[in-house]
Amino acid sequence: MERMRKLLIVLTAAVVLAVAGVVIYLRSRPLNTARQVAVAYLQRWQAQDWKGMQLLVDRPPPAFGAVHTQMVSDLLVSNLRITPGTLVVTGATAQKPFTVDVALKGLGPWSYNGTLHLVRPARRWKVSWTPATVHPQLASGTKFARVLHWPDRAPILGRDGTVLQGQGDAVSVGVEPDRIKDPAAVVAAFQQYAGVDATTVNRVLHTPGARPSWFLQVTQMHQDQFAALPPAFIQTPGIVVQRTKARTPLREGFASHVLGTTGPITAERLAQLGPPYVTGTVVGLSGLEGALERQLAGSPSADIQIVDTTGSVIATVDHFDGSPPQPVTTTLDPAVQTAADNTFAGTQTAALVALDAATGEIRAVVSRPLGGFDRALAGTYPPGSTMKIVTTEALLVKGDDLTTPISCPTDAVVDGKHFHNIEGEGGTQLNLQQAFVVSCNTAFVQLAATLKASELTRAAENLGFNAPEPLPLTSKGSSFPHPKDLADQAGAAIGQAEVLATPLHMASVAAAVASGAWHQPTLTAGASATATVTQLDPGVAAKLRTLMGLVVSDPSGTGVLASLPGTPPSGKTGTAEFGTGNPPRTHAWFVGFRGNLAFAVLVEGGGVGGKVAAPLAAKFLSQLPG
């Protein structure tokens, strides 16, 4: 039996070797007919097997492979399919027509017809190759090029159709190396007059491969900025000015973090966007310009050209139509945004967000400093006592009332953790209303201890915590982790512990009180129609409105500095501890509403909310029209 098994193994191996030998023999047989050579050549071309193709060519030139690889790289070919036609043999020559279907990255399909010419030297068929074999209009010393024509970017509009950012006149300020007499003077002039740091100027001055006669841009500015510069700046030898077109906002600094910037494509953006984008394309780099790049830019038209070694166009062999750009309409209100922008001066580290309380549509966004990250939408901070709006909602839903009594000691202990009031006040007997108006921490941590953790979490999530903020821009939702214990719950109730919120989100909390429902914030026209809406209990919302009104109108309220003539705002102050200092530093908050406009003001590391953020809220409201 064992001998039989071994015999079968030997026989099987012999059969396998025999079959393999037949396959090798068949593959190694010469291609003797014109049809065999033509079909094999076109199949290898489709597989981009340049070496295999070259074996079938009669006396292939040295540039054979380069012509094919250049076509693939210059036209960004992603796929190539060749359909052969009917072979015609005439004596020792033959012609095989074919159709080439090419997929061009970022442009789409392209098709053309060609002819494969064959000859029979030395009794064996070969391809008679010239560059025209690749394309009928290609010749020696020429190559393919794809030329893109981008349309002007579409504008970003305000809710009323005002152009907030669009194409406009600009001034490009740079240097021409061969005109420079004193490089140090050039660096100093850019620093003194244009605010460009020395590192940036020196990097431009030492651009690799730059020719002495080239214009090298250092900065770009709007015409009004340039007009304000002293003549001494551009009189510095080597500094050169060119007029150009650029994205221009309604006003310098207007909603800059939201609208965003454009510029030459970076390596990161090129990897994100892919073809038809190429090095040098101007794209959106941040804000809505970056997030809605394809809508604002449209797609380019393109010409497939054949050019010579100097780049001169020999022929345009095909054209691709692009798609027109489309404007982006935002929910921003130019008047509200202008008032918000004017609220902050200098390099103050702060943020302001204003919302339509009835819809959640964003009316204004400000983040300072202008060169920093977007604190308004992406900065997360402990909300401090502004969180008492959420805690009070939980208490009122549980059954407490504004008259519920509570003490306000200077120090309160919950589950072994000590809590204090920001300025050491306390030692009085209050009710819930008074505790909210004077923002007594020790009263609220005691009240929070009467809640179930699930009740406080429900209230937070009812007011949008732990929910996504599906804006087109990078934004961070606010987080309310489920309390780990009673001490953690007490801290969370006064906006400390691990609670984090964006200014955008705290503005939405104030908007929920004003309108009676929490609306998911939106930034683009029409988005509010599908945004999440969570209704508050009408009676609870009415009591919260009363409390927030008293914070500003009651003489003992922490928000009295937000008061101003006319209709007073309603609000809540917040002083949120952060860091490890002793005493810790604090962020200053004020959130509120007046009429249908809700808002949040944050001054990062600013101190006490009632003293710092509340006056800024009044300044913002005082500049609104009407």
ZAMARGU-4260 file (C-alpha; in steps of 0.2 Angstrom, whole numbers, plus 5000, padded with zeros to 4 digits):
<rodrens>
0) 5000/5000/5000 | 5014/5012/5005 | 5023/5008/4988 | 5007/5012/4979 | 5005/5029/4987
5) 5023/5033/4983 | 5021/5028/4965 | 5005/5040/4964 | 5015/5054/4971 | 5029/5051/4958
10) 5017/5050/4944 | 5007/5066/4949 | 5024/5075/4950 | 5028/5070/4933 | 5011/5075/4926
15) 5014/5093/4934 | 5031/5094/4926 | 5025/5089/4910 | 5010/5102/4910 | 5022/5116/4916
20) 5034/5111/4902 | 5020/5113/4889 | 5015/5130/4896 | 5033/5136/4896 | 5035/5130/4878
25) 5019/5139/4873 | 5024/5155/4881 | 5041/5155/4873 | 5035/5151/4856 | 5039/5166/4844
30) 5024/5177/4838 | 5024/5173/4820 | 5009/5182/4813 | 5005/5201/4812 | 4989/5198/4822
35) 4998/5189/4836 | 5011/5203/4837 | 4998/5217/4836 | 4987/5209/4849 | 5002/5206/4861
40) 5008/5223/4859 | 4991/5231/4863 | 4989/5220/4878 | 5006/5224/4885 | 5002/5243/4882
45) 4986/5241/4891 | 4996/5233/4906 | 5009/5247/4904 | 5022/5234/4902 | 5034/5245/4892
50) 5048/5232/4892 | 5037/5219/4885 | 5031/5231/4872 | 5049/5236/4867 | 5053/5217/4863
55) 5040/5218/4849 | 5046/5234/4841 | 5058/5235/4826 | 5073/5244/4831 | 5065/5254/4846
60) 5073/5271/4849 | 5081/5275/4866 | 5066/5286/4870 | 5053/5272/4868 | 5050/5269/4886
65) 5051/5288/4891 | 5038/5293/4879 | 5025/5281/4887 | 5030/5285/4905 | 5029/5303/4901
70) 5011/5301/4895 | 5006/5293/4910 | 5014/5305/4922 | 5011/5321/4913 | 4992/5317/4910
75) 4990/5309/4927 | 4983/5293/4919 | 4975/5281/4932 | 4969/5268/4920 | 4971/5264/4901
80) 4961/5252/4891 | 4964/5248/4872 | 4951/5241/4860 | 4959/5234/4844 | 4951/5235/4827
85) 4952/5224/4812 | 4969/5220/4806 | 4973/5224/4787 | 4988/5215/4780 | 4996/5221/4763
90) 5011/5211/4759 | 5025/5214/4771 | 5015/5228/4780 | 5000/5228/4791 | 4989/5241/4800
95) 4979/5238/4816 | 4968/5252/4821 | 4964/5254/4839 | 4954/5265/4852 | 4963/5271/4868
100) 4951/5275/4883 | 4961/5284/4896 | 4955/5289/4914 | 4963/5305/4919 | 4964/5308/4937
105) 4953/5323/4942 | 4947/5326/4924 | 4938/5310/4919 | 4938/5299/4903 | 4947/5303/4887
110) 4946/5293/4871 | 4956/5294/4855 | 4959/5283/4839 | 4976/5277/4833 | 4984/5265/4821
115) 4998/5252/4824 | 5009/5249/4810 | 5018/5233/4808 | 5032/5227/4796 | 5040/5210/4792
120) 5059/5212/4792 | 5069/5196/4792 | 5053/5185/4790 | 5046/5190/4808 | 5032/5203/4811
125) 5037/5219/4821 | 5029/5235/4826 | 5035/5250/4817 | 5035/5263/4830 | 5036/5282/4831
130) 5029/5293/4844 | 5013/5294/4832 | 5010/5276/4838 | 5006/5283/4855 | 4995/5297/4848
135) 4993/5303/4830 | 4999/5320/4833 | 5014/5316/4844 | 5031/5318/4836 | 5049/5317/4841
140) 5053/5331/4853 | 5036/5334/4859 | 5026/5328/4874 | 5009/5329/4882 | 5003/5342/4894
145) 4987/5345/4903 | 4983/5364/4907 | 4971/5368/4920 | 4960/5384/4920 | 4952/5388/4937
150) 4937/5399/4938 | 4937/5413/4950 | 4932/5407/4967 | 4914/5410/4972 | 4910/5422/4986
155) 4905/5418/5004 | 4889/5428/5008 | 4880/5434/5024 | 4862/5429/5028 | 4856/5445/5019
160) 4867/5441/5003 | 4881/5453/5008 | 4898/5448/5001 | 4908/5444/5016 | 4923/5437/5007
165) 4926/5437/4988 | 4939/5441/4974 | 4946/5458/4976 | 4961/5469/4972 | 4976/5466/4983
170) 4995/5471/4984 | 5008/5458/4984 | 5024/5465/4992 | 5040/5456/4990 | 5058/5457/4984
175) 5069/5456/4969 | 5086/5449/4974 | 5096/5459/4961 | 5089/5475/4967 | 5094/5473/4985
180) 5108/5484/4992 | 5107/5480/5010 | 5098/5464/5015 | 5097/5470/5033 | 5088/5485/5028
185) 5075/5475/5019 | 5072/5464/5034 | 5071/5479/5045 | 5058/5488/5034 | 5047/5473/5033
190) 5048/5471/5052 | 5045/5490/5055 | 5032/5494/5042 | 5023/5478/5037 | 5024/5468/5054
195) 5033/5453/5045 | 5045/5445/5056 | 5064/5443/5052 | 5063/5424/5050 | 5050/5425/5037
200) 5059/5438/5027 | 5075/5429/5028 | 5067/5413/5022 | 5061/5421/5007 | 5077/5430/5003
205) 5086/5412/5003 | 5073/5403/4993 | 5082/5388/4985 | 5084/5390/4966 | 5078/5408/4965
210) 5085/5418/4951 | 5091/5436/4955 | 5078/5443/4944 | 5063/5434/4951 | 5050/5442/4961
215) 5048/5433/4978 | 5033/5437/4988 | 5035/5441/5006 | 5017/5446/5011 | 5000/5451/5003
220) 4989/5464/5009 | 4973/5474/5005 | 4975/5490/4995 | 4969/5500/5010 | 4983/5492/5021
225) 4996/5496/5008 | 4990/5514/5006 | 4992/5517/5024 | 5011/5512/5024 | 5024/5526/5023
230) 5033/5529/5007 | 5050/5524/5015 | 5044/5506/5015 | 5043/5504/4997 | 5058/5515/4994
235) 5069/5503/5002 | 5080/5496/4988 | 5075/5478/4983 | 5057/5479/4990 | 5045/5477/4975
240) 5026/5479/4974 | 5014/5470/4962 | 4995/5472/4960 | 4986/5456/4960 | 4969/5448/4964
245) 4966/5440/4981 | 4952/5435/4993 | 4946/5450/5001 | 4935/5451/5017 | 4921/5464/5020
250) 4933/5472/5032 | 4950/5468/5038 | 4948/5455/5052 | 4930/5452/5049 | 4925/5435/5055
255) 4942/5429/5050 | 4942/5412/5059 | 4925/5408/5051 | 4929/5414/5033 | 4946/5407/5033
260) 4961/5410/5021 | 4967/5404/5004 | 4985/5402/4998 | 4996/5390/4988 | 4991/5372/4991
265) 5001/5364/5005 | 5008/5346/5004 | 4995/5341/5017 | 4980/5349/5007 | 4987/5341/4991
270) 4986/5324/4999 | 4968/5328/5005 | 4961/5335/4989 | 4971/5325/4975 | 4969/5328/4956
275) 4965/5340/4948 | 4974/5350/4961 | 4993/5351/4958 | 5007/5360/4966 | 5004/5379/4965
280) 4985/5379/4965 | 4978/5392/4976 | 4965/5383/4988 | 4956/5386/5004 | 4968/5383/5019
285) 4956/5387/5034 | 4939/5391/5039 | 4925/5390/5027 | 4937/5393/5012 | 4945/5376/5017
290) 4930/5366/5023 | 4920/5370/5007 | 4934/5371/4995 | 4926/5361/4981 | 4910/5371/4982
295) 4919/5388/4982 | 4932/5383/4969 | 4921/5373/4957 | 4932/5362/4945 | 4944/5368/4932
300) 4942/5367/4913 | 4957/5358/4905 | 4966/5357/4889 | 4976/5341/4883 | 4990/5349/4873
305) 5005/5343/4864 | 5020/5354/4867 | 5038/5355/4862 | 5054/5356/4873 | 5051/5374/4876
310) 5034/5372/4881 | 5026/5380/4866 | 5009/5373/4861 | 5010/5362/4845 | 4992/5356/4846
315) 4977/5356/4858 | 4970/5338/4856 | 4955/5339/4868 | 4946/5350/4880 | 4937/5346/4896
320) 4924/5358/4903 | 4924/5362/4922 | 4910/5365/4934 | 4906/5383/4940 | 4909/5387/4958
325) 4895/5390/4969 | 4893/5403/4983 | 4892/5398/5001 | 4878/5408/5010 | 4881/5408/5029
330) 4870/5413/5044 | 4881/5427/5049 | 4874/5444/5051 | 4886/5458/5045 | 4879/5471/5058
335) 4880/5458/5072 | 4897/5452/5067 | 4904/5470/5066 | 4898/5474/5083 | 4906/5458/5089
340) 4923/5461/5080 | 4923/5479/5088 | 4920/5472/5106 | 4938/5467/5107 | 4954/5477/5104
345) 4972/5473/5103 | 4978/5455/5106 | 4966/5451/5120 | 4963/5432/5122 | 4945/5430/5120
350) 4930/5424/5111 | 4912/5429/5107 | 4898/5419/5099 | 4880/5426/5095 | 4866/5415/5090
355) 4848/5417/5084 | 4839/5410/5099 | 4824/5404/5090 | 4834/5394/5076 | 4852/5391/5083
360) 4859/5400/5068 | 4876/5408/5071 | 4875/5427/5069 | 4893/5431/5074 | 4909/5423/5079
365) 4925/5431/5086 | 4941/5424/5092 | 4956/5434/5098 | 4970/5435/5094 | 4967/5435/5075
370) 4982/5424/5073 | 4977/5411/5086 | 4966/5396/5085 | 4948/5397/5084 | 4944/5398/5103
375) 4925/5402/5099 | 4921/5386/5090 | 4936/5374/5095 | 4942/5380/5112 | 4935/5370/5126
380) 4935/5377/5144 | 4927/5373/5161 | 4911/5384/5160 | 4911/5389/5179 | 4896/5396/5186
385) 4887/5397/5169 | 4884/5379/5171 | 4872/5384/5185 | 4859/5386/5171 | 4860/5368/5168
390) 4860/5363/5186 | 4845/5374/5190 | 4836/5366/5176 | 4839/5349/5184 | 4833/5356/5201
395) 4817/5363/5194 | 4813/5348/5184 | 4816/5338/5200 | 4803/5348/5209 | 4813/5362/5218
400) 4806/5380/5217 | 4814/5397/5217 | 4810/5398/5235 | 4819/5382/5240 | 4829/5387/5255
405) 4848/5384/5255 | 4863/5391/5265 | 4878/5399/5257 | 4892/5396/5269 | 4910/5401/5265
410) 4915/5383/5264 | 4905/5368/5260 | 4910/5349/5261 | 4902/5337/5249 | 4908/5319/5250
415) 4924/5324/5259 | 4928/5338/5246 | 4929/5356/5251 | 4921/5369/5240 | 4922/5388/5242
420) 4915/5404/5234 | 4926/5413/5222 | 4929/5429/5232 | 4926/5421/5249 | 4909/5428/5252
425) 4896/5418/5261 | 4888/5415/5278 | 4870/5419/5274 | 4854/5410/5272 | 4847/5410/5254
430) 4834/5402/5243 | 4837/5395/5225 | 4833/5412/5217 | 4845/5422/5227 | 4859/5408/5226
435) 4858/5409/5207 | 4858/5428/5207 | 4873/5430/5218 | 4881/5414/5211 | 4884/5405/5227
440) 4895/5390/5224 | 4893/5382/5241 | 4874/5384/5240 | 4874/5375/5223 | 4886/5361/5228
445) 4874/5357/5242 | 4859/5358/5230 | 4868/5347/5218 | 4870/5333/5231 | 4851/5332/5231
450) 4851/5326/5213 | 4854/5309/5206 | 4868/5309/5194 | 4857/5304/5180 | 4846/5319/5183
455) 4861/5331/5181 | 4867/5321/5166 | 4850/5322/5158 | 4849/5341/5161 | 4866/5343/5153
460) 4862/5332/5138 | 4845/5341/5136 | 4855/5357/5134 | 4866/5350/5121 | 4881/5343/5131
465) 4888/5327/5124 | 4880/5330/5107 | 4890/5333/5090 | 4891/5350/5083 | 4890/5346/5064
470) 4897/5362/5058 | 4907/5363/5041 | 4921/5370/5052 | 4932/5361/5064 | 4922/5362/5081
475) 4922/5353/5097 | 4906/5348/5105 | 4905/5351/5124 | 4907/5336/5136 | 4898/5332/5152
480) 4906/5315/5159 | 4894/5305/5170 | 4899/5310/5188 | 4910/5297/5196 | 4905/5301/5214
485) 4895/5314/5224 | 4910/5325/5225 | 4913/5324/5206 | 4894/5328/5204 | 4895/5344/5215
490) 4910/5350/5205 | 4901/5347/5188 | 4886/5356/5195 | 4896/5372/5196 | 4905/5370/5179
495) 4921/5362/5186 | 4927/5344/5188 | 4929/5337/5170 | 4915/5348/5162 | 4921/5357/5146
500) 4912/5368/5135 | 4915/5379/5120 | 4909/5397/5119 | 4898/5392/5105 | 4890/5379/5115
505) 4887/5390/5130 | 4879/5403/5119 | 4867/5389/5113 | 4863/5385/5132 | 4858/5404/5134
510) 4848/5403/5118 | 4838/5388/5124 | 4833/5398/5140 | 4828/5412/5129 | 4818/5402/5116
515) 4812/5387/5127 | 4821/5374/5116 | 4839/5369/5113 | 4844/5371/5095 | 4859/5363/5087
520) 4870/5378/5081 | 4871/5380/5062 | 4882/5391/5051 | 4876/5389/5033 | 4859/5393/5026
525) 4846/5380/5027 | 4855/5369/5039 | 4844/5373/5054 | 4829/5365/5045 | 4837/5348/5049
530) 4846/5352/5066 | 4842/5344/5082 | 4829/5353/5093 | 4826/5348/5111 | 4811/5356/5120
535) 4812/5362/5138 | 4798/5362/5150 | 4789/5378/5147 | 4787/5382/5166 | 4805/5378/5169
540) 4811/5389/5155 | 4801/5403/5161 | 4809/5402/5178 | 4826/5401/5171 | 4822/5417/5161
545) 4817/5426/5177 | 4833/5421/5186 | 4844/5426/5171 | 4835/5443/5171 | 4838/5446/5189
550) 4857/5442/5187 | 4858/5459/5178 | 4844/5469/5185 | 4845/5465/5204 | 4858/5476/5213
555) 4865/5461/5221 | 4867/5451/5204 | 4884/5446/5198 | 4880/5453/5181 | 4875/5471/5184
560) 4890/5477/5174 | 4881/5470/5159 | 4867/5482/5161 | 4864/5496/5148 | 4851/5508/5143
565) 4835/5501/5134 | 4830/5483/5135 | 4842/5475/5148 | 4850/5459/5144 | 4848/5443/5154
570) 4863/5432/5158 | 4874/5422/5169 | 4892/5425/5175 | 4905/5412/5176 | 4922/5412/5184
575) 4930/5395/5180 | 4946/5389/5189 | 4959/5380/5178 | 4977/5375/5180 | 4988/5371/5196
580) 4991/5388/5203 | 4988/5392/5221 | 4976/5401/5220 | 4971/5394/5202 | 4969/5406/5188
585) 4951/5409/5181 | 4943/5411/5164 | 4929/5425/5164 | 4912/5420/5157 | 4896/5429/5153
590) 4882/5421/5144 | 4865/5428/5140 | 4852/5435/5128 | 4843/5450/5124 | 4827/5448/5113
595) 4830/5434/5101 | 4849/5436/5101 | 4859/5425/5113 | 4878/5426/5116 | 4893/5420/5126
600) 4908/5430/5130 | 4924/5421/5136 | 4940/5430/5141 | 4953/5417/5143 | 4962/5418/5160
605) 4953/5435/5162 | 4948/5434/5180 | 4931/5436/5187 | 4916/5435/5175 | 4905/5448/5182
610) 4920/5461/5182 | 4928/5456/5165 | 4916/5447/5153 | 4900/5456/5158 | 4906/5473/5153
615) 4911/5466/5136 | 4894/5459/5134 | 4887/5476/5137 | 4899/5484/5125 | 4894/5471/5112
620) 4875/5474/5114 | 4877/5493/5114 | 4884/5493/5096 | 4870/5483/5089 | 4859/5493/5077
625) 4841/5497/5083
</rodrens>
